[in-house]
Amino acid sequence: MFAGRAARLPPEVNRILYVRNLPYKITNVELYDIFGKYGSVRQIRKGSEAETKGTAFVIYDDIYDAKSAMEQLSGFNVAGRYLVLLYYNPAKMAVKMDTERRREELALLRKKFNVDDK
């Protein structure tokens, strides 16, 4: 009955997709229309800050729906922009956050000790 579901999934596959290169003007309704075709969407979080505009996290109820959306929508053209989809990787995001925290600490130390970048 579910032949595709019997196969073992790669370890990086999960229910959360990270979407990049979205048009800035796309609405939540449009996102639900696009991603809802592949299964039940639990939540969509659209980036609203300057550095996160054009990105979103799409969370599916089922891992197989997320896999299907990834396969079908990666490279999909939306308003002249090709979507880039990645599986959310918490370890990679933690490293990125740690790097940003270290940059902030370094900037504070440079300011404290009056050191220029040059």
Residue, then its C-alpha position, 0 to 999 in steps of 0.5 A: m500500500f505504501a511502497g515508498r514509505a517502506a524505504r529507509l530515509p537518509p539521515e538528513v531528511n526531516r519534517i522541516l524544510y528551509v526555503r531560500n530565494l523566495p520573492y519578498k512580496i510572497t504572502n503566507v497564503e501563497l506559501y501554504d498554497i505552494f507547499g500544501k499540495y504535498g501534504s499537511v503543513r503544520q507551520i510556515r515561518k517567513g523571515s521578516e528581518a533584513e538578513t532573513k527576508g526571502t527565507a522561510f521554514v516550512i514544517y510538515d506533519d509527516i516526514y514523507d510529505a516534506k520529502s515529496a515537497m523537497e523533491q518537487l519544489s527544489g528549483f521551482n520557479v516562483a515569480g521569476r525566482y528559483l526556490v532553494l530548499l534544504y532540510y533543516n539541520p539543527a547542528k549546522m544552525a547551532v554552529k552558525m549561531d555560535t559563529e555570530r555570537r563570537r563575532e559579536e564578542l570580538a567586536l565588543l573586545r575590539k571596541k573595549f580595547n580600541v583596536d581597528d580592523k585595519 
